[in-house]
């Protein structure tokens, strides 16, 4: 198992191999070691050189550091990997976890909002977190200042209840605390809830990593509640990701005179459900069956064939350019089977010639 995990981590940590590509490689070759052996051939077909894998000693050091921290890896495909998260096209191939992974298998609701939240919003988020946890619902948030902190504190204050609790998803390594004043809270979440990080230990939080963190928050939850948010904030990104994944989006209305309420009011105007109590939230999420959640358009649906013809490669490549286009559109215009198109895109990406974008879109690098 250690060798298999090491091979999986080497593949995941390889620059240029993202979540979609990783899943395609595993689906095609069955395991990470076989996929690694096939990389040179696939990249050559795509017209480039194979990406450089990290040295096994680098991965061994990461695995030792993870174990020393009392954390464990959760790989996509593992029996206890959260099923709703698997539905995302770009679900994380691996997460580092501390705490009770069973919390992620229970009904989850994400609560997000402004870092500089008003006193009223902080109190309301804390009350929502407490009530949801008492009902047996897991509260998911990002351990940021303001609304996130209040939601975690409220859920932790409810105890474990009949299955409730809280999950904190961070944009750094599992050993890094951000913001610094939340050190005690992050430890509390890790000890009495579940702490999740996608990045390797030692990774400092950077701006580009927070959208990746946000997709995990949205992907774990049956619904996302925004308590307070300014336009173009990270909270609205989380809400958008939740909507794209087919999950419920809910918002708490606020005064039009408060800029921190503008994001929530905008969400409600665009169709988000107005929330005033925890019961409102529970009413929205109860009808959702995880098996009914559809994967986003353009997501990978099965193993590609062994080969694509040169004609297929030429036809698909000719349709690509610097402007992102959906994979579905490439299938329609090329006339090739979806699996063939996916194979060509996989080869181009491994050759460093393709870039993937949100919503199942791709473009030439």
Secondary structure, DSSP 8 states (H G I E B T S, - for coil): -HHHHHHHHHHHTSTT--HHHHHHHHHHHSSHHHHHHHHHHHHHHTTS-------HHHHHHHHHHHHHTT-EEEETTSTTS-HHHHTSTT--SEEEEEE-GGGGGS-EEEEE--TT--HHHHHHHHHHHHHHHHTT-EEEE---TTHHHHHHHHHHHT-STTT-EEEEEESS-TT--SSGGGHHHHHHHHHHSEEEESS-TT----HHHHHHHHHHHHHH-SEEEE-S--TT-HHHHHHHHHHHTT-EEEE----TT-GGGHHHHHHHHTT-EE--SHHHHHHHHTT--GGG----TT---S---S---HHHHHHHHHH--SS-EEHHHHHHHH---HHHHHHHHHHHHHTT-EEEETTTEEEE-
